[in-house]
Amino acid sequence: MTAEFAGLILLALALLPAAAWAAGKRRHRTRPMTGGLHPEISLPHEEEFELYNNAFSHCSRKTRLVFAELGLSYRSRPIDLIETGSYETISEAFLKVNPAGLVPVLVHKGHPVYESDDIMAYAARHAGEGAAPLEPADPDEHARMTDWIRKATLPSASPERALQESAGGAVPGLTIPLFFTALRYIPAHRILAGLLYHPDRRRPFYFFLFKCLGPRRMMSIAPLRTLISSSRNAMEDHLLSLEGQLKASGGPWILGSQFTLADISWSAVFLRLEEGGWLEGFYNRQGLPECRAWYGRIRGRASWREAIEMCRHPIIDQARADLAGLRASYPDLQAMLETFQAKPFAP
Ligand SMILES: N[C@@H](CCC(=O)N[C@@H](CS)C(=O)NCC(=O)O)C(=O)O
């Protein structure tokens, strides 16, 4: 073998990992998709309605609740997020369903509908005879409902930029402690796959740190502390504005007597605050009697049992219990989470 030939082989071997990485990157590439129905895309399906969703996903929960409220049956297609096992949203198979790599996705007669707010509205308009209307008929009331849905929405890209505009934007920051306890149960190599292919590399990077650091060290990372405290402060303002609306509407629901998609959107925010151990803190600091009573009514609905209680995930149940234990056994961690102040988060 000549020296040149041996050199070429060595070079090829050295380039192999980079080529494999580049090939993998192309297979896992995501691109933004507009919300609503995409009739130009056809997907294999077995039932009229199929919902690609995740038990823990904030946006998936909204859509499951709408289907339960409407009594519409659907085939559930569970898709993992890293918190429940793996980055299935960026798998080759799922990217055919949603090139944006996000859940939920509704597939209706083989055509996908993207974005949870659009899915909710789409489902509400396809409800069968006899289903209670989840959208007001009056145009002014409808516009008010849309505004309250927007105030709870989780933007697809960089939600932390929307902390002030929507309670949904403050949800990821307040989920950080729960991410930390859930990721204990996820093997490190699955998180590392996200570092290679996830469209937002910061998330797997922080998730990997959560896995390597204990809770105290994690809470000493300044940008995380800042994001959590900014999210907490922003959420407090959003809850106060919901409290005002519930008072003004006279309840029992956000727009008054009619239960609407706005109630469903906000209920997913409250569930996340509850499972992250924040809700009682907000109630205790701000009172929020209307919010407390409203959330109690939401939890009493049959749809809650069907779409939330019956769709739990064992890792998340364990992570919730672990987080409650951590808060109880590290009073300084609890105090940090509840009271630390930081500069407002500047994205
Ligand atoms: N604006 C979108 C947001 C969808 C979204 O962010 N989905 C999250 C779960 S709630 C997701 O799929 N994330 C992928 C990941 O975490 O890797 C919607 O409302 O549907």
The ligand as an SDF file (V2000), in Angstrom:
LIG
                    3D

 20 19  0  0  0  0  0  0  0  0999 V2000
  -47.4260   26.8020   19.3510 N   0  0  0  0  0  0  0  0  0  0  0  0
  -47.3930   25.3510   19.3230 C   0  0  0  0  0  0  0  0  0  0  0  0
  -46.3570   24.8830   20.3270 C   0  0  0  0  0  0  0  0  0  0  0  0
  -46.1550   23.3970   20.2630 C   0  0  0  0  0  0  0  0  0  0  0  0
  -45.0260   22.9720   21.1790 C   0  0  0  0  0  0  0  0  0  0  0  0
  -44.1640   23.7700   21.5840 O   0  0  0  0  0  0  0  0  0  0  0  0
  -45.0250   21.6850   21.5020 N   0  0  0  0  0  0  0  0  0  0  0  0
  -44.0040   21.1460   22.3870 C   0  0  0  0  0  0  0  0  0  0  0  0
  -44.6580   20.3230   23.4770 C   0  0  0  0  0  0  0  0  0  0  0  0
  -45.8090   21.3310   24.4210 S   0  0  0  0  0  0  0  0  0  0  0  0
  -43.0900   20.2450   21.5950 C   0  0  0  0  0  0  0  0  0  0  0  0
  -43.5330   19.4580   20.7790 O   0  0  0  0  0  0  0  0  0  0  0  0
  -41.7750   20.3620   21.8500 N   0  0  0  0  0  0  0  0  0  0  0  0
  -40.7740   19.5480   21.2150 C   0  0  0  0  0  0  0  0  0  0  0  0
  -39.6080   19.3360   22.1500 C   0  0  0  0  0  0  0  0  0  0  0  0
  -39.7090   19.7050   23.3200 O   0  0  0  0  0  0  0  0  0  0  0  0
  -38.6340   18.7720   21.7250 O   0  0  0  0  0  0  0  0  0  0  0  0
  -48.7770   24.8140   19.6520 C   0  0  0  0  0  0  0  0  0  0  0  0
  -49.5240   25.5320   20.3260 O   0  0  0  0  0  0  0  0  0  0  0  0
  -49.1240   23.7130   19.2180 O   0  0  0  0  0  0  0  0  0  0  0  0
  1  2  1  0
  2  3  1  0
  2 18  1  0
  3  4  1  0
  4  5  1  0
  5  6  2  0
  5  7  1  0
  7  8  1  0
  8  9  1  0
  8 11  1  0
  9 10  1  0
 11 12  2  0
 11 13  1  0
 13 14  1  0
 14 15  1  0
 15 16  2  0
 15 17  1  0
 18 19  2  0
 18 20  1  0
M  END
$$$$
